[in-house]
Amino acid sequence: MDNRFATAFVIACVLSHISTIYMAASIGTDFWYEYRSPVQENSSDLNKSLWEDFINDEADEKTYNDALFRYSGTVGLWRRCITVPKNTHWYAPPERTESFDVVTKCMSFTLNEQFMEKFVDPGNHNSGIDLLRTYLWRCQFLLPFVSLGLMCFGALIGLCACICRSLYPTIATGILHLLAGLCTLGTVSCFVAGIKLLHQKLEPPENVSGEFGWSFCLACVSAPLQFMASALFIWAAHTNRKEYTLMKAYRVA
């Protein structure tokens, strides 16, 4: 085996494993987007209503986003979370203190919610379906799993390529990682576009700020790692083929 092939193959495998770990961690965590809002110290009927609507399985898009804005929420691909006071008294405001304990409460997006249509006016089911936001939402849910599946399948083929020292499994591994990188890039793009479109229709209050979280950053880092792994796999296959052709010509001569 040519040294260049071996070096490129090993580096590509390392990049592949790192990108897979990053992507898996990104999918499994809830910090794709984070809101920062003033801490809600005083409980009220409005707070209680928002909380009850947030944990309702039938909560619509506007309902749970209002809670995310008010309670420093975070959004992932699978769950939405808010931060609330640990000791909540709905019947009367608690005594004001300099600091108090808070706890994070999360609700999972059901499969029905993942494929539910988005409306032109969030929360108003009579406003018509917003096809663009609907497809962006569905793609940001499906594409990361496709990407992760392609990388895992590519890892199995890469193992075959390592054992057999064959050209075609290495090329196939490179192509699968290229497709995985495109899917990851599509996930990131769909998520960014979806957030921007949502905020155009449902603008956060003035005292609420938002930013993309570390889960989102992991996905952003995973994509170029997949592209680099793909390029190295394909280059290694090309190098190995060239070396094989030269060796064959030498033997014939």
C-alpha positions as CSV (number, residue, x, y, z in Angstrom):
1,M,0.0,0.0,0.0
2,D,1.3,3.4,-1.0
3,N,2.3,5.7,2.0
4,R,0.3,8.6,0.6
5,F,-2.8,6.4,0.3
6,A,-2.4,5.1,3.9
7,T,-1.8,8.6,5.3
8,A,-4.8,10.2,3.4
9,F,-7.0,7.2,4.4
10,V,-6.2,7.4,8.1
11,I,-6.7,11.2,8.2
12,A,-10.0,10.8,6.4
13,C,-11.2,8.2,8.8
14,V,-10.3,10.4,11.8
15,L,-12.2,13.4,10.2
16,S,-15.1,11.1,9.5
17,H,-15.3,9.9,13.1
18,I,-15.1,13.4,14.5
19,S,-17.8,14.7,12.2
20,T,-20.1,11.8,13.1
21,I,-19.6,12.5,16.8
22,Y,-20.3,16.2,16.3
23,M,-23.4,15.5,14.2
24,A,-24.8,13.0,16.7
25,A,-24.2,15.4,19.6
26,S,-25.9,18.2,17.6
27,I,-29.0,16.2,16.8
28,G,-29.3,15.0,20.4
29,T,-29.0,18.4,22.2
30,D,-31.4,21.4,22.5
31,F,-29.3,24.4,21.8
32,W,-29.7,25.1,18.1
33,Y,-31.2,28.5,19.0
34,E,-31.3,30.3,22.3
35,Y,-33.4,33.3,23.5
36,R,-32.2,35.6,26.3
37,S,-35.0,37.4,28.2
38,P,-35.3,39.1,31.6
39,V,-35.8,36.6,34.4
40,Q,-39.5,36.2,35.3
41,E,-39.4,36.5,39.1
42,N,-43.1,37.3,39.7
43,S,-45.7,34.6,38.9
44,S,-49.0,35.7,37.5
45,D,-52.0,34.3,35.7
46,L,-50.4,35.1,32.4
47,N,-47.2,33.1,33.4
48,K,-49.4,30.2,34.5
49,S,-51.3,30.3,31.2
50,L,-48.1,30.4,29.1
51,W,-46.6,27.5,31.1
52,E,-49.7,25.3,30.8
53,D,-49.9,26.0,27.1
54,F,-46.2,25.3,26.6
55,I,-46.5,21.8,28.1
56,N,-49.7,21.1,26.1
57,D,-49.1,18.5,23.4
58,E,-51.5,20.5,21.1
59,A,-49.7,23.8,21.6
60,D,-49.5,25.7,18.3
61,E,-46.4,27.5,17.0
62,K,-47.3,31.0,18.4
63,T,-48.2,29.6,21.8
64,Y,-44.9,27.8,22.5
65,N,-42.9,30.6,20.9
66,D,-44.4,33.1,23.2
67,A,-43.2,31.0,26.1
68,L,-39.8,30.6,24.5
69,F,-39.5,34.4,24.3
70,R,-40.6,35.0,27.8
71,Y,-38.7,32.3,29.6
72,S,-35.2,32.3,27.9
73,G,-36.1,29.3,25.8
74,T,-33.9,27.1,23.7
75,V,-34.9,25.2,20.6
76,G,-33.4,21.9,19.3
77,L,-34.4,19.6,16.4
78,W,-36.4,17.4,18.9
79,R,-37.2,19.5,21.9
80,R,-38.0,23.0,23.1
81,C,-37.1,24.1,26.6
82,I,-37.8,27.1,28.9
83,T,-36.2,28.2,32.2
84,V,-38.6,28.9,35.0
85,P,-38.3,29.6,38.8
86,K,-37.9,26.4,40.7
87,N,-40.4,27.3,43.4
88,T,-43.3,28.8,41.5
89,H,-46.3,30.2,43.4
90,W,-49.2,30.8,41.1
91,Y,-51.4,32.2,43.8
92,A,-49.1,35.0,44.9
93,P,-45.8,36.6,43.9
94,P,-42.8,35.2,45.7
95,E,-40.6,37.5,47.8
96,R,-38.1,39.3,45.7
97,T,-34.5,38.2,46.3
98,E,-31.2,39.0,44.7
99,S,-31.0,35.5,43.4
100,F,-33.2,32.4,43.2
101,D,-33.1,28.9,41.7
102,V,-34.4,28.2,38.3
103,V,-35.1,24.9,36.5
104,T,-35.2,24.0,32.9
105,K,-38.4,22.4,31.6
106,C,-38.5,20.7,28.2
107,M,-41.1,19.4,25.8
108,S,-40.4,17.1,22.9
109,F,-41.7,17.8,19.4
110,T,-44.0,15.0,18.5
111,L,-43.8,13.4,15.0
112,N,-47.1,15.1,14.3
113,E,-45.6,18.5,15.2
114,Q,-42.5,17.8,13.0
115,F,-44.7,17.3,9.9
116,M,-47.4,19.8,10.8
117,E,-48.0,22.6,8.4
118,K,-46.8,26.1,9.2
119,F,-49.3,29.0,8.7
120,V,-48.8,32.4,7.1
121,D,-49.9,33.9,10.4
122,P,-48.4,31.7,13.2
123,G,-51.2,30.4,15.4
124,N,-54.0,31.4,13.0
125,H,-55.1,28.2,11.2
126,N,-57.3,30.2,8.9
127,S,-54.5,32.3,7.4
128,G,-53.4,29.6,4.9
129,I,-50.4,27.3,4.8
130,D,-46.9,28.7,4.5
131,L,-45.4,26.1,2.2
132,L,-41.8,27.5,2.3
133,R,-41.6,27.4,6.1
134,T,-43.4,24.0,6.2
135,Y,-40.8,22.4,3.9
136,L,-37.9,24.1,5.7
137,W,-39.2,22.8,9.0
138,R,-39.5,19.2,7.7
139,C,-36.2,19.3,5.9
140,Q,-34.3,20.5,9.1
141,F,-35.8,17.5,10.9
142,L,-35.1,14.8,8.2
143,L,-31.8,15.8,6.7
144,P,-29.6,15.4,9.8
145,F,-30.7,11.8,10.2
146,V,-30.0,11.2,6.5
147,S,-26.6,12.7,7.0
148,L,-25.8,10.6,10.0
149,G,-27.0,7.4,8.2
150,L,-24.8,8.1,5.2
151,M,-21.8,8.6,7.5
152,C,-22.4,5.4,9.4
153,F,-22.9,3.5,6.1
154,G,-19.7,5.2,4.7
155,A,-17.8,4.0,7.8
156,L,-18.8,0.4,7.1
157,I,-17.7,0.7,3.5
158,G,-14.5,2.4,4.6
159,L,-13.7,-0.6,6.9
160,C,-14.2,-2.8,3.8
161,A,-11.9,-0.6,1.8
162,C,-9.2,-0.8,4.6
163,I,-9.4,-4.6,4.7
164,C,-9.5,-5.2,1.0
165,R,-7.3,-2.2,0.0
166,S,-9.6,-1.8,-3.0
167,L,-10.3,1.2,-5.1
168,Y,-14.1,1.2,-5.4
169,P,-15.0,1.0,-1.7
170,T,-12.8,4.0,-1.0
171,I,-14.5,6.0,-3.8
172,A,-17.9,5.0,-2.5
173,T,-17.0,6.1,1.0
174,G,-15.9,9.5,-0.4
175,I,-19.1,9.9,-2.3
176,L,-21.2,9.0,0.8
177,H,-19.4,11.5,2.9
178,L,-19.9,14.2,0.2
179,L,-23.6,13.5,0.2
180,A,-23.6,13.5,4.1
181,G,-21.9,16.9,4.0
182,L,-24.5,18.3,1.6
183,C,-27.3,17.0,3.8
184,T,-25.7,18.6,6.9
185,L,-25.2,21.9,5.0
186,G,-28.9,21.7,3.9
187,T,-29.9,21.2,7.6
188,V,-28.0,24.3,8.7
189,S,-29.3,26.4,5.8
190,C,-32.9,25.3,6.4
191,F,-32.7,26.0,10.1
192,V,-31.3,29.5,9.6
193,A,-33.9,30.3,6.9
194,G,-36.7,28.9,9.1
195,I,-35.6,31.1,12.1
196,K,-35.3,34.2,10.0
197,L,-38.8,33.7,8.4
198,L,-40.3,32.9,11.8
199,H,-39.0,36.1,13.3
200,Q,-40.3,38.1,10.4
201,K,-43.8,36.9,11.2
202,L,-43.5,36.5,15.0
203,E,-41.0,39.1,16.1
204,P,-39.5,38.7,19.6
205,P,-40.1,41.5,22.2
206,E,-37.6,44.3,22.3
207,N,-36.0,43.1,25.6
208,V,-35.5,39.6,24.2
209,S,-32.4,38.7,22.2
210,G,-31.6,35.5,20.3
211,E,-28.6,33.7,19.0
212,F,-27.6,30.4,17.5
213,G,-26.4,28.0,20.1
214,W,-23.5,25.5,20.4
215,S,-25.6,22.6,19.0
216,F,-26.0,24.6,15.8
217,C,-22.3,25.3,15.8
218,L,-21.5,21.6,16.0
219,A,-23.5,21.0,12.9
220,C,-21.8,23.9,11.1
221,V,-18.4,22.3,12.0
222,S,-19.5,18.8,11.0
223,A,-20.2,19.8,7.4
224,P,-16.7,21.0,6.4
225,L,-15.2,18.0,8.2
226,Q,-17.4,15.7,6.1
227,F,-16.3,17.5,2.9
228,M,-12.6,17.2,3.8
229,A,-13.0,13.5,4.6
230,S,-14.8,13.0,1.3
231,A,-12.0,14.8,-0.6
232,L,-9.3,12.7,1.1
233,F,-11.1,9.4,0.5
234,I,-11.4,10.2,-3.2
235,W,-7.9,11.5,-3.5
236,A,-6.6,8.4,-1.7
237,A,-8.5,6.2,-4.2
238,H,-7.1,8.1,-7.1
239,T,-3.5,7.9,-5.7
240,N,-3.9,4.1,-5.1
241,R,-5.2,3.6,-8.6
242,K,-2.3,5.6,-10.1
243,E,0.2,3.6,-8.1
244,Y,-1.5,0.3,-9.2
245,T,-1.3,1.4,-12.8
246,L,2.4,2.2,-12.5
247,M,3.2,-1.1,-10.8
248,K,1.3,-3.0,-13.5
249,A,3.1,-1.1,-16.3
250,Y,6.4,-1.9,-14.5
251,R,5.7,-5.6,-14.3
252,V,4.7,-5.7,-17.9
253,A,7.9,-4.0,-18.9
